[in-house]
């Protein structure tokens, strides 16, 4: 039997990958640099959102095995990743 947290995390990653593939196909169909760039920019929100959601699900799945201090360090690490990715 598969763990429900692992299934949820994997499902989000499959969804994210599917969105990426569909966006690439859409860019090819549009065949214009400015429109393809707009599609690519919209994808910039999908990646960090999926990162936050999968990390959150994983933390809920491990909450009984981790101390609050370790959960805090993990959340700080995820916040630093997002800050580094999204900082202009």
C-alpha positions in Angstrom: 0.0 0.0 0.0 1.3 3.4 -1.0 1.7 6.2 1.6 -1.0 8.9 1.0 1.6 11.7 1.5 3.9 10.2 -1.1 1.0 9.8 -3.6 0.0 13.4 -3.0 3.5 14.7 -3.6 4.0 12.5 -6.7 0.6 13.6 -8.1 1.5 17.3 -7.7 4.8 16.7 -9.5 3.0 14.8 -12.3 0.6 17.7 -12.6 3.4 20.2 -12.7 5.3 18.2 -15.4 2.1 18.0 -17.4 1.6 21.7 -17.2 5.2 22.2 -18.4 4.8 19.9 -21.4 1.5 21.6 -22.3 3.1 25.0 -22.1 5.9 23.9 -24.4 3.4 22.6 -27.0 1.5 25.8 -26.7 4.7 27.8 -27.3 5.3 25.8 -30.4 1.8 26.4 -31.7 2.0 30.1 -31.0 5.3 30.3 -32.9 5.9 33.9 -31.7 8.7 34.9 -29.4 6.7 37.5 -27.4 3.8 35.1 -26.8 6.1 32.2 -25.9 7.8 34.5 -23.4 4.5 35.3 -21.9 3.7 31.6 -21.5 7.1 31.0 -20.0 6.6 33.9 -17.5 3.3 32.4 -16.4 5.2 29.1 -15.6 7.4 31.0 -13.2 4.5 30.9 -10.7 3.9 27.1 -11.1 7.3 25.9 -10.0 7.5 27.7 -6.6 3.9 26.9 -5.9 4.5 23.2 -6.4 7.7 23.4 -4.3 5.8 24.9 -1.4 2.9 22.5 -1.7 5.0 19.3 -2.0 7.3 20.5 0.9 4.2 21.2 3.1 2.7 17.8 2.3 6.0 16.1 3.1 6.3 17.9 6.4 2.8 16.9 7.4 3.8 13.4 6.5 6.9 13.5 8.7 5.5 15.8 11.5 5.4 12.9 14.0 9.0 12.0 13.3 10.5 15.5 13.5 11.0 18.0 16.3 9.6 21.5 16.0 13.1 22.8 15.7 13.9 20.6 12.7 10.6 21.6 11.0 11.5 25.2 11.6 14.9 24.7 9.9 13.3 23.0 6.9 10.7 25.9 6.6 13.6 28.4 6.7 15.4 26.6 4.0 12.4 26.5 1.8 11.8 30.2 2.4 15.4 31.0 1.5 15.0 28.9 -1.7 11.9 30.9 -2.7 13.5 34.2 -1.8 16.5 33.3 -4.0 14.3 32.2 -6.9 11.8 35.0 -6.8 14.0 38.0 -5.9 14.2 40.5 -8.7 
